[in-house]
Amino acid sequence: MSWRTILRVIAGVVLTALGLLWALQGADLLRIEPVLCAAECEPITGGSTGWLVAGVVTVLIGLTLVLAPWRWRRR
Protein backbone atom coordinates (compact mmCIF):
# COMPACT_ATOMS: atom_id res chain seq x y z
CA MET A 1 0.00 0.00 0.00
CA SER A 2 1.22 3.45 -0.83
CA TRP A 3 1.41 6.32 1.62
CA ARG A 4 -1.51 7.99 -0.15
CA THR A 5 -3.73 4.98 0.44
CA ILE A 6 -2.74 4.84 4.10
CA LEU A 7 -3.40 8.57 4.50
CA ARG A 8 -6.77 8.24 2.74
CA VAL A 9 -7.81 5.37 5.04
CA ILE A 10 -6.72 7.25 8.18
CA ALA A 11 -8.64 10.37 7.08
CA GLY A 12 -11.67 8.20 6.32
CA VAL A 13 -11.60 6.57 9.74
CA VAL A 14 -11.31 9.95 11.47
CA LEU A 15 -14.16 11.43 9.41
CA THR A 16 -16.34 8.37 10.03
CA ALA A 17 -15.78 8.55 13.79
CA LEU A 18 -16.41 12.30 13.89
CA GLY A 19 -19.53 11.97 11.75
CA LEU A 20 -20.84 9.20 13.97
CA LEU A 21 -20.32 11.42 17.01
CA TRP A 22 -22.16 14.31 15.35
CA ALA A 23 -25.02 12.07 14.20
CA LEU A 24 -25.48 10.55 17.67
CA GLN A 25 -25.47 13.99 19.27
CA GLY A 26 -27.88 15.32 16.64
CA ALA A 27 -30.24 12.40 17.27
CA ASP A 28 -30.02 13.12 21.02
CA LEU A 29 -28.63 9.64 21.71
CA LEU A 30 -25.36 10.95 23.13
CA ARG A 31 -24.78 13.93 25.39
CA ILE A 32 -21.33 15.35 26.13
CA GLU A 33 -20.71 18.28 28.42
CA PRO A 34 -18.93 21.30 26.88
CA VAL A 35 -15.14 20.88 27.11
CA LEU A 36 -13.90 24.41 26.44
CA CYS A 37 -15.95 27.50 27.22
CA ALA A 38 -15.17 31.18 26.81
CA ALA A 39 -18.43 32.35 28.37
CA GLU A 40 -21.37 30.80 30.17
CA CYS A 41 -21.73 27.48 28.35
CA GLU A 42 -24.63 25.13 28.68
CA PRO A 43 -25.04 21.74 27.04
CA ILE A 44 -27.43 21.58 24.11
CA THR A 45 -30.55 19.70 25.08
CA GLY A 46 -32.70 17.88 22.56
CA GLY A 47 -31.73 16.75 19.10
CA SER A 48 -30.54 18.92 16.27
CA THR A 49 -31.50 18.18 12.70
CA GLY A 50 -28.53 20.15 11.39
CA TRP A 51 -25.99 18.11 13.37
CA LEU A 52 -27.75 14.87 12.46
CA VAL A 53 -27.57 15.65 8.74
CA ALA A 54 -23.97 16.87 9.00
CA GLY A 55 -23.04 13.69 10.85
CA VAL A 56 -24.65 11.36 8.33
CA VAL A 57 -23.01 13.17 5.40
CA THR A 58 -19.62 13.07 7.14
CA VAL A 59 -19.99 9.34 7.88
CA LEU A 60 -20.78 8.68 4.22
CA ILE A 61 -17.75 10.68 3.07
CA GLY A 62 -15.53 8.89 5.60
CA LEU A 63 -16.76 5.44 4.56
CA THR A 64 -16.20 6.35 0.92
CA LEU A 65 -12.60 7.27 1.68
CA VAL A 66 -12.06 4.07 3.67
CA LEU A 67 -13.64 1.72 1.16
CA ALA A 68 -12.52 3.44 -2.06
CA PRO A 69 -8.94 2.03 -2.24
CA TRP A 70 -10.21 -1.56 -2.19
CA ARG A 71 -12.90 -0.81 -4.74
CA TRP A 72 -10.41 0.82 -7.12
CA ARG A 73 -7.95 -2.03 -6.71
CA ARG A 74 -10.47 -4.64 -7.93
CA ARG A 75 -10.94 -2.94 -11.29
Residue pairs with C-beta under 8 A, 6 or more apart in sequence:
1 69
5 69
8 65
8 66
8 68
8 69
9 65
9 66
9 69
11 62
11 65
12 61
12 62
12 63
12 64
12 65
12 66
12 67
12 68
13 62
13 66
14 62
15 58
15 59
15 61
15 62
15 65
16 58
16 59
16 62
16 63
16 66
17 62
18 58
18 62
19 54
19 55
19 56
19 57
19 58
19 59
19 60
19 61
19 62
20 55
20 59
21 30
21 55
22 51
22 52
22 54
22 55
22 58
23 51
23 52
23 55
23 56
23 58
23 59
24 30
24 55
25 31
25 32
25 44
25 48
25 51
25 55
26 47
26 48
26 49
26 50
26 51
26 52
26 53
26 54
26 55
27 47
27 52
28 46
28 47
28 48
31 43
32 43
33 43
34 41
34 42
34 43
